[in-house]
Amino acid sequence: MQILITAGGTREHIDPVRFIANASSGKMGYALTRAALKAGHKVTLISASDLQPPVGMDFVGVESADDMFKAVKKFFKECDCLIMAAAVADYTPARQAKRKIERTGKPLAIKLKPTADILKWAGKHKKKNQIVIGFALEDKSLRRNAEKKLKEKNLDMIIANTPASIGSDKSEVLIKTANSGWIEVVNVDKAVSARKIIQMIENL
């Protein structure tokens, strides 16, 4: 298969030196990339992470949510499977200052606007033979919120986890396809979770 994988957390610039970001390390996306390559698949990795890219895949470096959306749209038509492992910002500054905002000692209000929902776009535009996989990081109602995302965004599989997995080499994930119950992969290296996910994708 030709697999398109996104990884890392996007950065949304407020001014040339400051940005809004999240704590995603990109480790799961990179583990999925290595697992897919080892299984014999071709991989394009779209990454907002500072990690060293694995050898043997096509690499596309991005920074913002908009950058990632443009890259996904560019490569989506040619892929058999999209795995959206990246933590894409939900909001971005409505206006980016062209110069560094100086300290004034007064409160500063920053207006935010929603970013494009890349996963929803992919679920809407996927062809009959394409697979779209999403991640759901939730701090409450994990299964319910993840299953809602699976259905509303027309996904083939959802991988649910909690904030405890951020930056860790290990994770506990729950995996569900559109036609199956939940599968738990508990407290294992992300490399192990990644191999399990790739195997499940192959069986779809």
GROMACS elastic network, one bead per residue, 0.5 to 0.9 nm:
[ bonds ]
;  ai    aj funct       b0    kb
    1    40     6  0.81876   500
    1    41     6  0.51623   500
    1    42     6  0.62113   500
    1    43     6  0.83488   500
    1    79     6  0.76999   500
    1    80     6  0.58908   500
    1    81     6  0.74228   500
    1   202     6  0.86783   500
    2    41     6  0.61714   500
    2    43     6  0.59118   500
    2    44     6  0.77853   500
    2    78     6  0.75349   500
    2    80     6  0.52421   500
    2    81     6  0.66382   500
    2    82     6  0.88809   500
    3    33     6  0.86766   500
    3    36     6  0.77811   500
    3    41     6  0.69614   500
    3    42     6  0.60729   500
    3    44     6  0.63931   500
    3    45     6  0.84768   500
    3    79     6  0.56507   500
    3    80     6  0.59531   500
    3    82     6  0.59550   500
    3    83     6  0.74799   500
    4    33     6  0.89398   500
    4    42     6  0.85787   500
    4    43     6  0.58477   500
    4    45     6  0.61020   500
    4    46     6  0.75645   500
    4    72     6  0.80584   500
    4    75     6  0.74617   500
    4    76     6  0.72666   500
    4    78     6  0.89578   500
    4    79     6  0.61092   500
    4    80     6  0.78986   500
    4    81     6  0.61141   500
    4    83     6  0.61950   500
    4    84     6  0.82625   500
    5    29     6  0.67130   500
    5    30     6  0.85579   500
    5    32     6  0.78125   500
    5    33     6  0.69756   500
    5    43     6  0.72008   500
    5    44     6  0.62763   500
    5    46     6  0.61144   500
    5    47     6  0.81869   500
    5    72     6  0.89965   500
    5    81     6  0.83628   500
    5    82     6  0.58951   500
    5    84     6  0.59969   500
    5    85     6  0.68216   500
    5    86     6  0.82389   500
    6    26     6  0.86366   500
    6    29     6  0.63208   500
    6    30     6  0.87392   500
    6    44     6  0.85462   500
    6    45     6  0.58405   500
    6    47     6  0.56513   500
    6    48     6  0.80928   500
    6    68     6  0.80936   500
    6    72     6  0.82743   500
    6    82     6  0.81196   500
    6    83     6  0.64637   500
    6    84     6  0.51257   500
    6    85     6  0.53397   500
    6    86     6  0.50152   500
    6    87     6  0.87075   500
    7    24     6  0.85978   500
    7    25     6  0.82571   500
    7    27     6  0.76962   500
    7    28     6  0.74025   500
    7    30     6  0.68164   500
    7    45     6  0.74063   500
    7    46     6  0.63902   500
    7    48     6  0.62046   500
    7    49     6  0.65301   500
    7    84     6  0.72830   500
    7    85     6  0.52354   500
    7    87     6  0.71699   500
    7    88     6  0.89427   500
    8    23     6  0.87732   500
    8    24     6  0.55906   500
    8    25     6  0.55246   500
    8    27     6  0.75456   500
    8    28     6  0.85507   500
    8    29     6  0.71518   500
    8    30     6  0.87746   500
    8    46     6  0.88277   500
    8    47     6  0.58387   500
    8    50     6  0.79892   500
    8    51     6  0.87408   500
    8    85     6  0.75679   500
    8    87     6  0.60017   500
    8    88     6  0.80089   500
    9    21     6  0.66719   500
    9    22     6  0.58435   500
    9    23     6  0.68809   500
    9    25     6  0.68701   500
    9    26     6  0.69144   500
    9    47     6  0.83685   500
    9    48     6  0.57553   500
    9    49     6  0.64761   500
    9    63     6  0.83008   500
    9    64     6  0.85640   500
    9    65     6  0.87971   500
    9    86     6  0.59408   500
    9    88     6  0.58440   500
    9    89     6  0.73392   500
   10    20     6  0.83916   500
   10    21     6  0.61127   500
   10    22     6  0.73410   500
   10    24     6  0.86600   500
   10    47     6  0.87832   500
   10    48     6  0.56424   500
   10    49     6  0.80359   500
   10    62     6  0.79270   500
   10    63     6  0.54689   500
   10    65     6  0.57132   500
   10    67     6  0.88908   500
   10    68     6  0.80977   500
   10    86     6  0.79217   500
   10    87     6  0.67460   500
   10    88     6  0.54739   500
   10    89     6  0.60202   500
   11    19     6  0.58977   500
   11    20     6  0.56977   500
   11    22     6  0.77746   500
   11    48     6  0.79457   500
   11    63     6  0.56488   500
   11    65     6  0.73427   500
   11    88     6  0.85974   500
   11    89     6  0.75109   500
   11    92     6  0.86792   500
   12    18     6  0.85046   500
   12    19     6  0.51287   500
   12    20     6  0.50067   500
   12    21     6  0.64442   500
   12    63     6  0.77991   500
   12    64     6  0.54794   500
   12    65     6  0.72437   500
   12    89     6  0.74881   500
   12    91     6  0.80677   500
   12    92     6  0.54433   500
   12    93     6  0.69337   500
   12    96     6  0.89460   500
   13    16     6  0.67475   500
   13    17     6  0.75250   500
   13    18     6  0.58545   500
   13    20     6  0.62695   500
   13    21     6  0.87282   500
   13    64     6  0.79480   500
   13    92     6  0.75895   500
   13    93     6  0.70631   500
   13    96     6  0.64287   500
   13    97     6  0.85428   500
   14    17     6  0.77299   500
   14    18     6  0.55188   500
   14    19     6  0.50861   500
   14    20     6  0.71136   500
   14    92     6  0.82608   500
   14    93     6  0.60498   500
   14    94     6  0.89257   500
   14    95     6  0.75116   500
   14    96     6  0.50137   500
   14    97     6  0.62369   500
   14    98     6  0.89407   500
   14   100     6  0.87249   500
   14   101     6  0.85924   500
   14   110     6  0.81854   500
   15    18     6  0.54095   500
   15    19     6  0.69738   500
   15    95     6  0.89378   500
   15    96     6  0.54241   500
   15    98     6  0.60695   500
   15    99     6  0.61122   500
   15   100     6  0.54964   500
   15   101     6  0.67036   500
   16    19     6  0.81353   500
   16    96     6  0.81373   500
   16    97     6  0.72699   500
   16    98     6  0.66027   500
   16    99     6  0.62125   500
   16   100     6  0.59947   500
   16   101     6  0.88595   500
   17    99     6  0.86163   500
   17   100     6  0.65715   500
   17   101     6  0.89769   500
   18   100     6  0.80040   500
   18   101     6  0.88640   500
   19    93     6  0.89779   500
   20    89     6  0.83509   500
   20    91     6  0.88777   500
   20    92     6  0.75661   500
   20    93     6  0.84372   500
   21    24     6  0.86616   500
   21    89     6  0.71997   500
   22    25     6  0.88306   500
   22    87     6  0.75480   500
   22    88     6  0.86501   500
   22    89     6  0.76158   500
   23    87     6  0.86592   500
   23   166     6  0.65899   500
   23   167     6  0.71773   500
   24    27     6  0.80726   500
   24    49     6  0.81702   500
   24    86     6  0.78203   500
   24    87     6  0.62838   500
   24   166     6  0.56681   500
   24   167     6  0.62362   500
   25    28     6  0.80650   500
   25    29     6  0.89923   500
   25    49     6  0.63713   500
   25    50     6  0.79510   500
   25    51     6  0.78650   500
   25   166     6  0.67856   500
   25   167     6  0.51074   500
   25   168     6  0.83673   500
   26    29     6  0.53913   500
   26    30     6  0.62661   500
   26    31     6  0.86510   500
   26    47     6  0.77488   500
   26    48     6  0.76899   500
   26    49     6  0.54673   500
   26    50     6  0.80893   500
   26    51     6  0.72639   500
   26    85     6  0.78739   500
   26    86     6  0.68532   500
   26    87     6  0.82837   500
   26   166     6  0.87904   500
   26   167     6  0.78071   500
   27    30     6  0.51574   500
   27    31     6  0.60299   500
   27    32     6  0.85874   500
   27    49     6  0.85428   500
   27    51     6  0.78846   500
   27   166     6  0.86565   500
   27   167     6  0.70211   500
   27   168     6  0.79232   500
   27   169     6  0.73344   500
   27   190     6  0.75820   500
   28    32     6  0.61129   500
   28    33     6  0.85268   500
   28    85     6  0.69442   500
   28    86     6  0.86914   500
   28   169     6  0.84805   500
   28   190     6  0.60404   500
   28   191     6  0.77665   500
   28   193     6  0.85507   500
   28   194     6  0.71732   500
   29    32     6  0.51086   500
   29    33     6  0.62284   500
   29    34     6  0.88095   500
   29    45     6  0.83398   500
   29    47     6  0.83693   500
   29    83     6  0.83073   500
   29    84     6  0.81875   500
   29    85     6  0.53213   500
   29    86     6  0.68784   500
   29   194     6  0.84347   500
   30    34     6  0.62798   500
   30    35     6  0.85802   500
   30    45     6  0.82332   500
   30    47     6  0.88349   500
   30    51     6  0.82514   500
   30    52     6  0.89856   500
   30    53     6  0.73407   500
   30    54     6  0.72863   500
   30   191     6  0.89539   500
   31    34     6  0.51866   500
   31    35     6  0.61328   500
   31    36     6  0.85597   500
   31   190     6  0.63402   500
   31   191     6  0.52222   500
   31   192     6  0.85637   500
   31   193     6  0.84447   500
   31   194     6  0.58266   500
   31   195     6  0.82843   500
   32    35     6  0.50277   500
   32    36     6  0.59944   500
   32    37     6  0.85087   500
   32    83     6  0.86595   500
   32    85     6  0.86656   500
   32   190     6  0.83937   500
   32   191     6  0.72995   500
   32   193     6  0.83943   500
   32   195     6  0.71094   500
   32   197     6  0.78832   500
   32   198     6  0.72680   500
   33    36     6  0.52159   500
   33    37     6  0.61899   500
   33    38     6  0.85962   500
   33    43     6  0.67261   500
   33    44     6  0.83663   500
   33    45     6  0.71378   500
   33    54     6  0.74608   500
   33    57     6  0.80892   500
   33   194     6  0.83453   500
   34    37     6  0.51629   500
   34    38     6  0.60823   500
   34    39     6  0.85842   500
   34    54     6  0.66298   500
   34    55     6  0.85500   500
   34   191     6  0.81392   500
   34   194     6  0.84092   500
   34   195     6  0.88320   500
   35    38     6  0.51162   500
   35    39     6  0.61931   500
   35    40     6  0.88222   500
   35    41     6  0.89369   500
   35   191     6  0.71499   500
   35   192     6  0.87140   500
   35   194     6  0.61062   500
   35   195     6  0.53693   500
   35   196     6  0.89618   500
   35   197     6  0.89616   500
   35   198     6  0.69029   500
   36    39     6  0.50833   500
   36    40     6  0.65292   500
   36    41     6  0.54471   500
   36    42     6  0.74486   500
   36    43     6  0.71162   500
   36   194     6  0.83233   500
   36   195     6  0.76536   500
   36   198     6  0.63107   500
   37    40     6  0.51713   500
   37    41     6  0.51731   500
   37    42     6  0.63562   500
   37    43     6  0.67345   500
   37    56     6  0.73776   500
   37    57     6  0.76197   500
   38    41     6  0.74056   500
   39   195     6  0.85739   500
   39   198     6  0.81093   500
   39   199     6  0.86712   500
   42    56     6  0.84693   500
   42    57     6  0.68116   500
   42    58     6  0.84896   500
   43    56     6  0.81337   500
   43    57     6  0.51950   500
   43    58     6  0.63773   500
   43    59     6  0.86046   500
   43    79     6  0.89540   500
   44    57     6  0.58021   500
   44    59     6  0.59272   500
   44    60     6  0.74418   500
   44    75     6  0.82236   500
   44    79     6  0.87755   500
   45    53     6  0.84199   500
   45    57     6  0.69816   500
   45    58     6  0.61565   500
   45    59     6  0.50036   500
   45    60     6  0.60547   500
   45    61     6  0.82398   500
   46    58     6  0.85785   500
   46    59     6  0.62053   500
   46    61     6  0.59101   500
   46    62     6  0.68409   500
   46    68     6  0.71166   500
   46    71     6  0.71548   500
   46    72     6  0.76566   500
   46    86     6  0.87292   500
   47    50     6  0.82652   500
   47    51     6  0.89049   500
   47    53     6  0.86745   500
   47    59     6  0.75183   500
   47    60     6  0.62557   500
   47    61     6  0.50991   500
   47    62     6  0.58454   500
   47    63     6  0.79500   500
   47    68     6  0.80006   500
   47    86     6  0.76615   500
   48    51     6  0.89435   500
   48    60     6  0.88489   500
   48    61     6  0.61272   500
   48    62     6  0.50876   500
   48    63     6  0.51886   500
   48    64     6  0.76376   500
   48    68     6  0.80300   500
   48    86     6  0.78193   500
   49    52     6  0.84533   500
   49    61     6  0.81757   500
   49    62     6  0.84477   500
   49    63     6  0.83644   500
   49    86     6  0.89352   500
   50    53     6  0.86360   500
   53    57     6  0.84143   500
   53    59     6  0.73660   500
   54    57     6  0.70456   500
   54    59     6  0.89608   500
   55    58     6  0.88084   500
   60    71     6  0.76822   500
   61    67     6  0.89131   500
   61    68     6  0.86450   500
   62    65     6  0.83404   500
   62    66     6  0.89180   500
   62    67     6  0.55891   500
   62    68     6  0.59207   500
   62    71     6  0.80004   500
   63    66     6  0.83075   500
   63    67     6  0.61955   500
   63    68     6  0.72272   500
   64    67     6  0.50489   500
   64    68     6  0.63272   500
   64    69     6  0.86718   500
   64    88     6  0.80935   500
   64    89     6  0.80588   500
   64    92     6  0.87328   500
   65    68     6  0.50762   500
   65    69     6  0.61534   500
   65    70     6  0.86780   500
   65    88     6  0.57602   500
   65    89     6  0.61683   500
   65    90     6  0.82776   500
   65    91     6  0.87743   500
   65    92     6  0.81263   500
   65   115     6  0.67443   500
   65   116     6  0.76005   500
   65   118     6  0.86747   500
   66    69     6  0.50597   500
   66    70     6  0.62336   500
   66    71     6  0.86358   500
   66   115     6  0.73154   500
   66   116     6  0.73816   500
   67    70     6  0.52991   500
   67    71     6  0.63064   500
   67    72     6  0.87346   500
   68    71     6  0.50886   500
   68    72     6  0.60912   500
   68    73     6  0.85708   500
   68    88     6  0.81927   500
   68   118     6  0.83444   500
   69    72     6  0.51393   500
   69    73     6  0.61567   500
   69    74     6  0.85601   500
   69   116     6  0.73795   500
   69   117     6  0.84334   500
   69   118     6  0.59459   500
   70    73     6  0.52268   500
   70    74     6  0.62085   500
   70    75     6  0.89328   500
   71    74     6  0.50336   500
   71    75     6  0.64188   500
   71    76     6  0.83662   500
   72    75     6  0.54045   500
   72    76     6  0.55473   500
   72    82     6  0.87314   500
   72   118     6  0.78676   500
   72   122     6  0.85735   500
   73    76     6  0.53209   500
   73    77     6  0.74965   500
   73   118     6  0.87667   500
   73   122     6  0.83358   500
   74    77     6  0.73346   500
   74    78     6  0.86702   500
   75    78     6  0.57961   500
   75    79     6  0.67228   500
   76    79     6  0.54095   500
   76    80     6  0.83216   500
   76    81     6  0.83787   500
   76    82     6  0.72675   500
   76   122     6  0.78759   500
   76   126     6  0.83631   500
   77    80     6  0.82900   500
   77   126     6  0.81542   500
   77   127     6  0.84410   500
   79    82     6  0.68651   500
   79   130     6  0.73870   500
   79   131     6  0.88269   500
   80   129     6  0.70710   500
   80   131     6  0.62899   500
   80   132     6  0.86965   500
   81   129     6  0.89048   500
   81   130     6  0.56699   500
   81   132     6  0.57712   500
   81   133     6  0.75788   500
   81   201     6  0.83886   500
   82   122     6  0.82094   500
   82   130     6  0.79967   500
   82   131     6  0.63200   500
   82   133     6  0.60178   500
   82   134     6  0.84169   500
   83    86     6  0.86552   500
   83   131     6  0.84323   500
   83   132     6  0.62317   500
   83   134     6  0.61813   500
   83   135     6  0.82907   500
   84    87     6  0.83164   500
   84   118     6  0.85429   500
   84   119     6  0.69456   500
   84   132     6  0.78794   500
   84   133     6  0.61239   500
   84   134     6  0.51532   500
   84   135     6  0.65470   500
   85    88     6  0.89427   500
   85   133     6  0.83193   500
   85   134     6  0.67181   500
   85   135     6  0.58846   500
   86   135     6  0.81820   500
   87    90     6  0.89588   500
   87   135     6  0.86160   500
   87   137     6  0.88155   500
   88    91     6  0.89133   500
   88   115     6  0.85926   500
   88   117     6  0.86799   500
   88   118     6  0.84505   500
   89    92     6  0.70285   500
   89   114     6  0.85677   500
   89   115     6  0.69870   500
   90   113     6  0.84844   500
   90   114     6  0.57458   500
   90   115     6  0.54112   500
   90   116     6  0.77988   500
   90   117     6  0.78184   500
   91    94     6  0.87484   500
   91   112     6  0.58993   500
   91   113     6  0.53994   500
   91   115     6  0.52232   500
   91   116     6  0.88241   500
   92    95     6  0.84814   500
   92   111     6  0.85081   500
   92   112     6  0.53236   500
   92   113     6  0.55336   500
   92   114     6  0.63239   500
   92   115     6  0.62848   500
   93    96     6  0.61897   500
   93   110     6  0.67598   500
   93   111     6  0.58949   500
   93   113     6  0.61185   500
   93   114     6  0.87128   500
   94   110     6  0.80119   500
   94   111     6  0.56818   500
   94   113     6  0.52294   500
   94   114     6  0.85995   500
   95   110     6  0.85379   500
   95   111     6  0.75962   500
   95   112     6  0.80596   500
   95   113     6  0.89662   500
   96    99     6  0.87783   500
   97   100     6  0.69089   500
   97   101     6  0.71240   500
   98   101     6  0.87511   500
   99   102     6  0.88734   500
  103   106     6  0.79054   500
  104   107     6  0.82255   500
  104   108     6  0.88332   500
  105   108     6  0.89034   500
  114   117     6  0.86086   500
  115   118     6  0.86896   500
  116   119     6  0.88910   500
  116   120     6  0.87490   500
  116   121     6  0.82314   500
  117   120     6  0.54257   500
  117   121     6  0.62726   500
  117   122     6  0.88067   500
  118   121     6  0.50711   500
  118   122     6  0.62219   500
  118   123     6  0.86840   500
  119   122     6  0.51094   500
  119   123     6  0.61891   500
  119   124     6  0.86006   500
  119   132     6  0.80499   500
  119   133     6  0.83767   500
  119   134     6  0.68979   500
  119   153     6  0.68904   500
  119   155     6  0.84091   500
  120   123     6  0.51050   500
  120   124     6  0.61777   500
  120   125     6  0.86573   500
  120   152     6  0.79752   500
  120   154     6  0.74375   500
  120   155     6  0.84796   500
  121   124     6  0.51602   500
  121   125     6  0.61643   500
  121   126     6  0.84796   500
  121   153     6  0.80297   500
  122   125     6  0.51404   500
  122   126     6  0.57013   500
  122   132     6  0.70197   500
  122   153     6  0.82948   500
  122   154     6  0.86463   500
  122   155     6  0.86836   500
  123   126     6  0.55433   500
  123   131     6  0.87295   500
  123   132     6  0.64291   500
  123   133     6  0.89265   500
  123   152     6  0.89719   500
  123   153     6  0.55077   500
  123   155     6  0.57994   500
  123   156     6  0.86777   500
  124   127     6  0.88933   500
  124   153     6  0.72565   500
  124   154     6  0.68248   500
  126   129     6  0.79586   500
  126   130     6  0.58009   500
  126   131     6  0.74591   500
  126   132     6  0.74789   500
  127   130     6  0.52858   500
  127   131     6  0.83802   500
  128   131     6  0.83801   500
  131   155     6  0.76088   500
  131   156     6  0.60257   500
  131   157     6  0.82974   500
  131   201     6  0.80787   500
  131   204     6  0.82090   500
  132   154     6  0.81888   500
  132   155     6  0.54048   500
  132   156     6  0.55818   500
  132   157     6  0.69929   500
  132   158     6  0.89837   500
  133   150     6  0.87750   500
  133   155     6  0.59819   500
  133   156     6  0.59124   500
  133   158     6  0.58881   500
  133   159     6  0.78055   500
  133   201     6  0.86767   500
  134   149     6  0.83991   500
  134   150     6  0.75891   500
  134   153     6  0.89474   500
  134   155     6  0.68830   500
  134   156     6  0.82550   500
  134   157     6  0.64335   500
  134   159     6  0.63247   500
  134   160     6  0.86376   500
  135   146     6  0.80069   500
  135   149     6  0.89927   500
  135   157     6  0.85728   500
  135   158     6  0.55531   500
  135   160     6  0.57828   500
  135   161     6  0.77844   500
  136   142     6  0.80323   500
  136   145     6  0.78343   500
  136   146     6  0.55554   500
  136   149     6  0.76201   500
  136   158     6  0.69517   500
  136   159     6  0.61272   500
  136   161     6  0.63703   500
  136   162     6  0.82795   500
  137   142     6  0.77263   500
  137   146     6  0.80952   500
  137   159     6  0.84509   500
  137   160     6  0.58377   500
  137   162     6  0.52216   500
  137   163     6  0.65617   500
  137   165     6  0.89161   500
  138   141     6  0.71526   500
  138   142     6  0.53956   500
  138   143     6  0.87646   500
  138   145     6  0.74699   500
  138   146     6  0.78800   500
  138   160     6  0.74171   500
  138   161     6  0.65075   500
  138   162     6  0.52687   500
  138   163     6  0.69656   500
  139   142     6  0.67811   500
  139   161     6  0.85191   500
  139   162     6  0.56856   500
  139   163     6  0.64947   500
  140   143     6  0.87269   500
  140   144     6  0.89757   500
  140   145     6  0.81911   500
  140   162     6  0.83514   500
  141   144     6  0.54553   500
  141   145     6  0.59133   500
  141   146     6  0.83165   500
  142   145     6  0.55096   500
  142   146     6  0.60198   500
  142   147     6  0.84972   500
  142   160     6  0.68325   500
  142   161     6  0.73711   500
  142   162     6  0.76145   500
  142   174     6  0.89699   500
  143   146     6  0.51495   500
  143   147     6  0.59431   500
  143   148     6  0.84537   500
  143   160     6  0.72197   500
  143   174     6  0.79725   500
  143   182     6  0.85028   500
  144   147     6  0.52586   500
  144   148     6  0.61766   500
  144   149     6  0.87107   500
  145   148     6  0.50677   500
  145   149     6  0.62900   500
  145   150     6  0.87027   500
  145   160     6  0.89871   500
  146   149     6  0.50447   500
  146   150     6  0.61990   500
  146   151     6  0.88247   500
  146   158     6  0.67648   500
  146   159     6  0.77285   500
  146   160     6  0.61191   500
  146   176     6  0.88533   500
  147   151     6  0.63760   500
  147   152     6  0.85840   500
  147   158     6  0.74595   500
  147   160     6  0.89377   500
  147   176     6  0.78947   500
  147   178     6  0.88160   500
  148   151     6  0.53588   500
  148   152     6  0.59887   500
  148   153     6  0.83721   500
  149   152     6  0.52119   500
  149   153     6  0.57898   500
  149   154     6  0.81169   500
  149   155     6  0.79678   500
  149   158     6  0.78421   500
  150   153     6  0.57699   500
  150   154     6  0.61221   500
  150   155     6  0.51198   500
  150   156     6  0.72828   500
  150   157     6  0.67507   500
  150   158     6  0.58348   500
  150   176     6  0.84415   500
  150   177     6  0.81122   500
  150   178     6  0.71906   500
  151   154     6  0.52473   500
  151   155     6  0.65541   500
  151   156     6  0.88512   500
  151   178     6  0.76362   500
  152   155     6  0.79620   500
  154   178     6  0.87438   500
  155   158     6  0.70575   500
  155   177     6  0.81222   500
  155   178     6  0.72227   500
  156   176     6  0.85383   500
  156   177     6  0.56102   500
  156   178     6  0.54758   500
  156   179     6  0.85563   500
  156   201     6  0.89743   500
  156   204     6  0.82620   500
  157   175     6  0.71769   500
  157   176     6  0.55943   500
  157   178     6  0.61616   500
  157   201     6  0.82429   500
  158   174     6  0.81554   500
  158   175     6  0.58689   500
  158   176     6  0.54321   500
  158   177     6  0.63993   500
  158   178     6  0.83524   500
  159   173     6  0.64108   500
  159   174     6  0.56670   500
  159   176     6  0.66389   500
  159   177     6  0.88824   500
  159   197     6  0.85135   500
  160   172     6  0.86296   500
  160   173     6  0.55597   500
  160   174     6  0.50066   500
  160   175     6  0.63522   500
  160   176     6  0.83677   500
  161   164     6  0.79943   500
  161   165     6  0.68569   500
  161   171     6  0.76815   500
  161   172     6  0.63674   500
  161   174     6  0.65174   500
  162   165     6  0.60078   500
  162   166     6  0.79500   500
  162   171     6  0.86506   500
  162   172     6  0.78823   500
  162   173     6  0.80408   500
  163   166     6  0.55248   500
  164   167     6  0.82654   500
  164   168     6  0.75298   500
  164   171     6  0.75543   500
  164   172     6  0.85454   500
  165   168     6  0.53419   500
  165   169     6  0.78709   500
  165   170     6  0.67905   500
  165   172     6  0.71047   500
  165   173     6  0.86822   500
  166   169     6  0.87009   500
  166   171     6  0.83985   500
  167   170     6  0.87739   500
  168   171     6  0.68499   500
  168   189     6  0.88101   500
  168   190     6  0.83888   500
  169   188     6  0.84367   500
  169   189     6  0.57591   500
  169   190     6  0.59096   500
  169   191     6  0.84281   500
  170   186     6  0.89993   500
  170   187     6  0.59862   500
  170   188     6  0.52320   500
  170   190     6  0.51947   500
  170   191     6  0.83864   500
  170   192     6  0.89474   500
  170   193     6  0.86930   500
  171   185     6  0.81735   500
  171   186     6  0.69672   500
  171   187     6  0.52418   500
  171   188     6  0.59039   500
  171   189     6  0.64392   500
  171   190     6  0.60570   500
  171   193     6  0.77937   500
  172   184     6  0.74834   500
  172   185     6  0.57526   500
  172   188     6  0.68792   500
  172   189     6  0.89458   500
  172   190     6  0.87321   500
  172   193     6  0.83411   500
  173   183     6  0.83378   500
  173   184     6  0.60642   500
  173   185     6  0.53228   500
  173   186     6  0.64684   500
  173   187     6  0.82196   500
  173   193     6  0.75829   500
  174   182     6  0.62915   500
  174   183     6  0.55863   500
  174   185     6  0.62781   500
  174   186     6  0.82951   500
  175   181     6  0.83589   500
  175   182     6  0.56068   500
  175   183     6  0.50767   500
  175   184     6  0.64702   500
  175   185     6  0.78572   500
  175   197     6  0.79618   500
  176   179     6  0.79916   500
  176   180     6  0.61978   500
  176   181     6  0.59677   500
  176   183     6  0.63908   500
  177   180     6  0.53163   500
  177   181     6  0.72945   500
  177   182     6  0.78984   500
  177   200     6  0.89045   500
  177   204     6  0.85953   500
  178   181     6  0.84925   500
  180   183     6  0.86952   500
  185   188     6  0.71312   500
  185   192     6  0.87681   500
  185   193     6  0.66311   500
  185   196     6  0.84258   500
  186   193     6  0.87353   500
  187   190     6  0.88548   500
  188   191     6  0.80620   500
  188   192     6  0.63002   500
  188   193     6  0.68106   500
  189   192     6  0.53413   500
  189   193     6  0.66154   500
  189   194     6  0.86980   500
  190   194     6  0.59218   500
  190   195     6  0.85538   500
  191   194     6  0.50406   500
  191   195     6  0.62860   500
  191   196     6  0.87531   500
  192   195     6  0.52192   500
  192   196     6  0.63815   500
  192   197     6  0.87425   500
  193   196     6  0.51458   500
  193   197     6  0.62347   500
  193   198     6  0.87282   500
  194   197     6  0.50784   500
  194   198     6  0.61940   500
  194   199     6  0.85819   500
  195   198     6  0.51840   500
  195   199     6  0.61585   500
  195   200     6  0.86489   500
  196   199     6  0.51197   500
  196   200     6  0.62303   500
  196   201     6  0.86704   500
  197   200     6  0.51063   500
  197   201     6  0.62050   500
  197   202     6  0.86910   500
  198   201     6  0.50176   500
  198   202     6  0.62473   500
  198   203     6  0.87745   500
  199   202     6  0.51256   500
  199   203     6  0.65038   500
  200   203     6  0.51114   500
  200   204     6  0.65309   500
  201   204     6  0.52551   500
